[in-house]
Amino acid sequence: MQDPVQMRQNLTRDGKPSKANVLTNLIELFPELNRYASGGSEWERRYYGHIFTAIGSGMVATGFAAAGSAEGVVE
């Protein structure tokens, strides 16, 4: 099991390890996720918040976050 704060630090690099900064960095890497990040009802924000956490966890677990770029991403 990963420590959530450490996972966020890996994803935000030099920024504050907050969920909002993780969201911003994930959207920079994957712009197609932007439509899931804004607005919506409370349940949608919570639901997609969990989705972004899962994406970030997977990136850290595979070492993708350490690279800090989207090289190798299939478009």
N, C-alpha and C positions, 0 to 999 in steps of 0.2 A: 504494500500500500504506500502511495506517495504522500508526502507532506504537502498539503495544499499551498502553503506559503512558499515553500521551496519550488514547487512546480510553477507558480506564478512568477517567481524571480527568474527562472530559466526562460520563461516566455517573454517577459518584459525587458530583459537585458538590463539596462541601466535605469529604467524607470521605476516608479513606485509599484510594488507588487500587488496591485489591486485588480479586481475583476474587470473594472472598466478599462484599465490599461491592457489587460490580456485581450479583451474584446477588440480594442483598437488595433493591436498588433496582428491579431488573426485576420482582421478585415484588410489590413495592408497586404498581408500575404495572399489572402483569398478574397478578392473584392466581391465575388458572387455571394458571399455570406452577408453582405451589408443589408440586404432586404429583410433578414431575420433579426437584425440587431436593434431596430428602432421601432418605437411606438407599440401599438397593440394593447391588448388588455393585460391585466395583472397575471393571469395564468399563462399567456403567451410569453411575457417577459421571463417568468420563472422557468417555463418549459425550455425556451431557447437558451436561457442562462445555463441550464444543465447540459444542453447540447454543446455549447461552447466550452464548458468545463471538460466534457468528454473529449472533444477535439484536442484541446490543450494537453490533456493527460496522455493521449495517444502520441502526440508530437514529442513530448518529453520522453516517454517510454521508448520510442524508436530512435531517439537522438536527433530527430529533425529540428527541434527547437535550438539545439546547440549550434547548428549550422547557421541559423539566423537568416536564411534566404529561402526563396521558393524555387531554387534550382531543382530541376528534375520533376517538377510538377507537370502532369499531363494536362494540356488545355484542350 
